[in-house]
Amino acid sequence: MSVYVGNLSYEVTEETLNAVFAEYGSVKRVQLPTDRETGRLRGFGFVEMGTDAEEAAAIDALDGAEWMGRDLKVNKAKPREERGSFGGNRGGYGGSQNRY
């Protein structure tokens, strides 16, 4: 049971996000992804709630709500999509279109 939280302030912390969602039930985990290059927050996160009912209550209450100067986008998180392999002939080196 995971909730996507978008349009977050770059000043948010796991503790502050946890406190907001704790008003709607038990928070199991908070994740705030960071950029690999800069280490800066990416402006979105995920909150794992204890039950479906708690998740629904948080989504209903917080989607579109203003927090830390931003209008939150809150909805049920979608499963992560599998990324394709990096191989294949998509141009670049080694492909038939690179013959002289």
Protein Blocks (a to p, Z undefined) as FASTA:
>chain_A
ZZddehiafkbcfklmmmmmmmnoccfbdcddddfklopaehiacdddfblklmmmmmmm
mgopaeehiacdddddddddddddfedjeehehiaklpZZ
